Amino acid sequence: MTRSTYTLLIALAFLSGCGDFGFGPGVYDFKATLAGGYTLYRTSPDEIVIAGPSGDAIPTKVVEIAHDQKFILAKQQHLRQRTPGSATDTYEEPVPGEFSYWIVNVARPTIYGPLDEKQFMTKRLELKVNPSLSLHDVYDYAPQR
């Protein structure tokens, strides 16, 4: 195989999203449209955010969501630097058992959070969020393959 053929194959793999080879968009990357012009973006296993039309956002790592036409609910897992204090290792990994919660009032639009679980439940009641709206895994929003 010539060098130019090899380069072409690499470029095609990158452009077609062959994330299984460790480069380019991964096969599990996706986005999903939510209420009020908000979008769920998954660009890597630990980079999952909800971005609003005016640039507001719920930061990574969003692990569970729910939404209707009035509200978006989100559960965010905390991340920490894998090697604290390292200037060269900036990779962040999930912190087991540490979460924050968020509520987006789509009509306003206003984002409440980060909240702990008790604050989240109190704010839900205060805002009159539909009690049947329950959080579920973000991967439920991934396109079926």
C-alpha positions as CSV (number, residue, x, y, z in Angstrom):
1,M,0.0,0.0,0.0
2,T,1.4,3.4,-0.9
3,R,1.7,6.2,1.5
4,S,-1.0,8.3,-0.2
5,T,-3.4,5.3,-0.2
6,Y,-2.8,4.8,3.5
7,T,-3.4,8.6,4.1
8,L,-6.6,8.4,2.1
9,L,-7.9,5.5,4.2
10,I,-7.1,7.2,7.4
11,A,-8.9,10.4,6.2
12,L,-12.0,8.4,5.1
13,A,-12.1,6.5,8.4
14,F,-11.9,9.8,10.3
15,L,-14.7,11.4,8.2
16,S,-17.0,8.4,8.4
17,G,-16.8,8.4,12.2
18,C,-14.8,5.3,12.9
19,G,-14.4,6.0,16.6
20,D,-13.7,2.3,17.3
21,F,-10.1,3.1,16.0
22,G,-9.6,5.9,18.6
23,F,-10.0,8.9,16.3
24,G,-12.8,10.9,14.7
25,P,-16.3,11.1,16.0
26,G,-17.2,7.9,17.9
27,V,-19.9,5.5,16.9
28,Y,-21.7,6.3,20.2
29,D,-21.6,10.2,19.8
30,F,-25.0,11.7,19.4
31,K,-27.2,14.7,20.0
32,A,-30.9,14.9,20.9
33,T,-33.3,17.8,20.6
34,L,-35.1,18.7,23.9
35,A,-37.8,21.2,24.8
36,G,-37.3,24.9,24.2
37,G,-34.4,24.7,21.8
38,Y,-32.1,22.9,24.2
39,T,-30.0,20.1,22.9
40,L,-28.3,17.1,24.6
41,Y,-24.8,16.6,23.2
42,R,-22.7,13.4,23.9
43,T,-19.1,13.7,22.4
44,S,-17.4,11.2,24.6
45,P,-18.2,8.9,27.6
46,D,-17.6,11.7,30.0
47,E,-18.5,14.8,27.9
48,I,-22.3,14.9,28.0
49,V,-23.9,18.4,28.2
50,I,-27.2,20.1,27.7
51,A,-26.8,23.4,25.8
52,G,-29.4,26.1,25.4
53,P,-30.2,28.3,22.5
54,S,-28.7,31.4,24.2
55,G,-25.5,29.6,25.2
56,D,-26.6,28.6,28.6
57,A,-25.7,25.0,29.6
58,I,-25.8,22.2,32.1
59,P,-22.2,21.1,32.3
60,T,-20.7,17.7,31.8
61,K,-21.3,14.9,32.8
62,V,-25.1,14.7,32.4
63,V,-26.1,11.1,33.2
64,E,-29.9,11.3,33.4
65,I,-32.6,13.6,32.0
66,A,-36.3,14.1,31.6
67,H,-38.2,16.7,29.8
68,D,-41.7,17.9,28.8
69,Q,-42.7,21.2,27.1
70,K,-42.2,23.2,30.3
71,F,-39.2,21.7,32.0
72,I,-35.9,19.8,31.6
73,L,-34.6,17.9,34.5
74,A,-31.0,16.7,34.7
75,K,-28.7,14.6,36.9
76,Q,-25.0,15.5,36.6
77,Q,-22.2,13.2,37.8
78,H,-19.3,15.1,39.3
79,L,-15.8,14.7,37.6
80,R,-12.4,15.1,39.1
81,Q,-8.9,15.3,37.6
82,R,-7.5,11.8,37.3
83,T,-4.0,13.1,38.4
84,P,-4.6,16.1,40.7
85,G,-2.1,18.8,40.2
86,S,-0.7,17.4,37.0
87,A,-0.2,19.9,34.2
88,T,0.1,17.1,31.6
89,D,-2.7,14.8,32.7
90,T,-5.9,16.9,32.5
91,Y,-8.2,13.9,32.0
92,E,-11.3,14.0,34.2
93,E,-13.0,10.9,35.5
94,P,-16.4,10.4,37.3
95,V,-16.5,10.6,41.0
96,P,-18.6,7.6,42.2
97,G,-21.7,8.6,44.1
98,E,-21.3,12.4,43.7
99,F,-24.1,14.1,41.8
100,S,-25.8,17.5,41.3
101,Y,-29.3,18.1,39.9
102,W,-30.6,20.8,37.5
103,I,-34.0,22.1,36.5
104,V,-34.5,24.2,33.3
105,N,-37.7,26.3,33.2
106,V,-38.0,26.3,29.4
107,A,-40.7,29.1,29.3
108,R,-38.5,31.7,31.2
109,P,-35.7,30.3,30.3
110,T,-34.1,29.9,33.7
111,I,-31.6,27.2,34.9
112,Y,-31.7,26.2,38.6
113,G,-28.6,24.4,39.8
114,P,-26.4,22.8,40.7
115,L,-28.7,21.5,43.4
116,D,-28.3,18.6,45.9
117,E,-31.1,16.0,45.8
118,K,-33.1,17.7,48.6
119,Q,-32.9,21.1,47.0
120,F,-33.9,19.5,43.7
121,M,-37.0,17.9,45.1
122,T,-38.0,21.2,46.9
123,K,-37.5,23.2,43.7
124,R,-39.5,20.7,41.7
125,L,-42.5,21.2,44.1
126,E,-42.1,25.0,44.1
127,L,-42.0,25.1,40.3
128,K,-44.9,22.6,40.0
129,V,-43.0,20.2,37.8
130,N,-45.2,17.3,36.7
131,P,-44.6,14.6,39.3
132,S,-44.7,11.9,36.6
133,L,-41.7,13.4,34.9
134,S,-38.9,11.0,35.9
135,L,-35.2,11.0,35.2
136,H,-33.8,8.3,32.9
137,D,-30.5,7.4,31.3
138,V,-29.2,9.8,28.6
139,Y,-28.5,6.9,26.4
140,D,-32.3,6.4,26.0
141,Y,-31.9,9.5,23.7
142,A,-29.3,7.9,21.5
143,P,-30.4,6.9,18.0
144,Q,-31.0,3.2,17.6
145,R,-28.2,1.4,15.7
